[in-house]
Amino acid sequence: MTQKVCTVSWNCISRLWAEGGLDIKSTRLINASLIMKLAWNLLATDSQRASLLKQRFLSNGKPVTHYFKSYVWSGIKLHIIDVIYNSLWIVGTGENLSLWNDNWLGTPIVDLFHIDPYFHVEFKGKV
């Protein structure tokens, strides 16, 4: 007695349960959402890992364009712009604000007016 392997296309399996499929989500969509979560964690947290990755892969808050041999960055760089453009910044209590260094006008004020760091370092976090 021989056994046969029954193959079914991914399109059939990923259909909704009501349509006769198994309602399995697309692995590409799941992977993209997980990479976007990594990109969000990179931008939104101050952990040592996030700080290291920011220093290596970002320049002025934007992704660098030259090549890096990195498995993590090759996935994140495809989605980080979407995360940046679709994110909101909630001010909250204002403890973590920097009038000089935060991007209020499209460019931080210190960069816009070429202000010497001596004049704005002591005021960081106090608005």
N, C-alpha and C positions, 0 to 999 in steps of 0.2 A: 504494500500500500504506500503510495507516495502522497506527500502533502504539498499543497499548492499555497503559495503566498499571494494573498489578495492585496493589491496595491490600489490606493485611492488617491486622487490628486489633492494637493493642498487646498485648492479652491473649494473642493467639496467638504473637506474637513473643517475649514475655517468659516463656513457658513453659519448663520444663526441656528440655534437648536430648532426653532419653529420651522426653518426651511430645510430641515433634514441633515444639517451638519452637526459637528460636535462643539461648535461655538468656541473654538480655540482662537486666541488672539494672534495677530500677525507677529512673528518674531522680530521683524524689522521695526515695527512700531514700538514694541516693548524695549528693544535695544536703544532706539532713538530716545525714548522717554528716560531711560536710565542714564544715558550719556548727558541729557539735558539736566538731570538731577546732579550729576557730577559737576557740570559747568556752573550750576547755581551754587553748589557748595563751595566751589572755588572762588566765586565772586562774593558770596555773602558771609563767609566765615573768616575768622582770624586765627585759625589753627596754624600750627607750624607747617603742616603739609600744604595748606592753602597759600601761606606766605611764600613758601619755597616755589610753588608752581607759578604764583603771580610774578615773582621776580624773574623767573626763567622764561615764561611764555607770554607775558603781557608787557606792553610798553604804553604808559599813560592810560591804563585801563582798557586798552584795545589789544587784540591778538597780534603778535608779531607775524610777519609774512614770510620770513625765511624758514628753511627746512630744519626740523629737529627730528632726530631718530628717537621717537618715543611712541610706544603703543597707546598710552593714555592720551597724549596730546593730539595724535592723529584723529582720534574720534571726537574729542572735545572741540577742536578747532572748527569742525563742520557745523556745530550747533551753538557755539558760544555767542555769536552775533545775534541769533534769534533770542537767546536768553537776555542779552543786554538790552535789546530794543523792546522787549515785552515785559520788562521788570519795572516795578514802582519802588520808590524810596519813601518810606514812611518816617517822618521826622520824630514822632514820639516825644520824649522828654527833652530832647536836644542835647543830651550829655555827650553824644558821639559826633556832634556837628563840628565842622571846621569852616568858618566863614571864608578863609583864605584858600584852603586846599580842595574843598569839595566843588564839584562841578555844578555850579548854579546857572551859568550863562552859556553852556556849551563848551567852555574851557575854564579851568580853575582861575580865580582872580589873580593869583600870583603869576601864572603863566601869561595871562592876558595883558597885564600891566608890567610884567618883568620886575616884580617886587623882590628885593633882596630878602633871603630867608631870615636874616637877622631881625627884621621888622615883624614877621608873622609867626615865628616858631613859638613864642611864649603865649600867644593867644589861642592856640589850637584847643578846640573843645569848649571854648568859652565864647558864646555869642552874646 
